[in-house]
Amino acid sequence: MTFGARAADALLEASVVGSFSRIGLAARSRLLPEFTSGTPATLEGRSVVITGATSGIGHATATGLARPDAAWRDYRDRGDRWRDDPEGLAAWQQGRTGYPVVDAAMHQLAQEGFMHNRARMIAASFLTNDLQLDWRAGAAHFMRHPTDADLACNQLNWQWAAGTGTDSNPHRIFNPTRQGRRFDPTGAYVRRHVPELAGLPAAVIHDPDPATRRARGYPAPIVDHRQAIGAYRARRR
Ligand SMILES: Cc1cc2nc3c(=O)[nH]c(=O)nc-3n(C[C@H](O)[C@H](O)[C@H](O)COP(=O)(O)OP(=O)(O)OC[C@H]3O[C@@H](n4cnc5c(N)ncnc54)[C@H](O)[C@@H]3O)c2cc1C
């Protein structure tokens, strides 16, 4: 029996299946076949995905890799404290951050129940790094919306974005303006999802000046990216 197969057996024996109903998931994670074909070198990430899918379930300790709590508890400590800011959270949820690409992403999620992977990464980085709000609040919001909402994939991607995940980079910080210019160079994505900015040319759409914002009823940035990230980095020193 391969290592992966033994690990999968151990997970199942650790009451994985019996506890699925507690969180209202289907009886299978759909990822176990992946897990069983893994090698020890690739298992860590997969096991976390599996255990994310099976959150709320006892302890699958046999592999030493499984983290049944990874869907709600930090996989790694980020060395920082989350802020409590209900207004900031609401602005992010409603696409009123004043960062066009973030707001476009959040509007697309609300309207279509979908977001491109890059947009998800930008929105998640903004919540956890610029606003320093708990990734669990963002993950819960995403789970309420996307048509592809998947507990394991969602929670572990959020941990990745927040710097609390399985890989070793806790400083994954996206500049939302630069990301917008780079991945939406014509501004088409923002124009489609932020109607206030629809008439603006590509050169300014990702960072309209204060007068343009006021004239169009589009909010000023709720945080200054440089200051917010500077403060975050200073706290970690
Ligand atoms: C914060 C965050 C939350 C996410 N939540 C979910 C979720 O709930 N459900 C979900 O299915 N995906 C989730 N993803 C992964 C990814 O965003 C979506 O799978 C992707 O946007 C789906 O669109 P696509 O099929 O056009 O992807 P493409 O970019 O065309 O990729 C093709 C396929 O590769 C896989 N894939 C791509 N990126 C990822 C990734 N980061 N992680 C895992 N698989 C990936 C998906 O199966 C996807 O369909 C999340 C990503 C982030 C950053």
The ligand as a Gaussian input file, in Angstrom:
#p B3LYP/6-31G(d) Opt

LIG

0 1
 C       -9.186000      33.584000      -1.877000
 C       -9.519000      32.507000      -2.892000
 C      -10.650000      31.723000      -2.729000
 C      -10.960000      30.714000      -3.652000
 N      -12.093000      29.973000      -3.463000
 C      -12.380000      28.968000      -4.349000
 C      -13.546000      28.174000      -4.182000
 O      -14.328000      28.353000      -3.239000
 N      -13.781000      27.198000      -5.101000
 C      -12.943000      26.970000      -6.161000
 O      -13.221000      26.067000      -6.973000
 N      -11.853000      27.707000      -6.338000
 C      -11.543000      28.699000      -5.472000
 N      -10.414000      29.439000      -5.651000
 C       -9.478000      29.055000      -6.734000
 C       -9.697000      29.772000      -8.074000
 O       -9.893000      31.151000      -7.887000
 C      -10.887000      29.208000      -8.859000
 O      -10.791000      27.808000      -8.950000
 C      -10.877000      29.816000     -10.262000
 O      -11.077000      31.209000     -10.192000
 C      -11.952000      29.188000     -11.085000
 O      -12.002000      29.820000     -12.353000
 P      -11.472000      29.109000     -13.667000
 O      -12.056000      27.736000     -13.755000
 O      -11.690000      30.064000     -14.772000
 O       -9.942000      28.983000     -13.299000
 P       -8.657000      28.833000     -14.219000
 O       -7.767000      29.974000     -13.859000
 O       -9.028000      28.616000     -15.665000
 O       -7.985000      27.500000     -13.646000
 C       -8.422000      26.203000     -14.078000
 C       -8.732000      25.342000     -12.871000
 O       -7.574000      25.218000     -12.027000
 C       -7.985000      25.166000     -10.652000
 N       -7.420000      26.314000      -9.926000
 C       -7.001000      27.500000     -10.438000
 N       -6.513000      28.305000      -9.469000
 C       -6.633000      27.595000      -8.314000
 C       -6.311000      27.876000      -6.965000
 N       -5.787000      29.049000      -6.557000
 N       -6.580000      26.920000      -6.044000
 C       -7.113000      25.730000      -6.410000
 N       -7.456000      25.413000      -7.668000
 C       -7.210000      26.335000      -8.601000
 C       -9.509000      25.237000     -10.660000
 O      -10.042000      23.929000     -10.634000
 C       -9.815000      25.921000     -11.972000
 O      -11.120000      25.659000     -12.456000
 C      -10.090000      30.459000      -4.741000
 C       -8.948000      31.262000      -4.903000
 C       -8.658000      32.264000      -3.986000
 C       -7.418000      33.096000      -4.178000

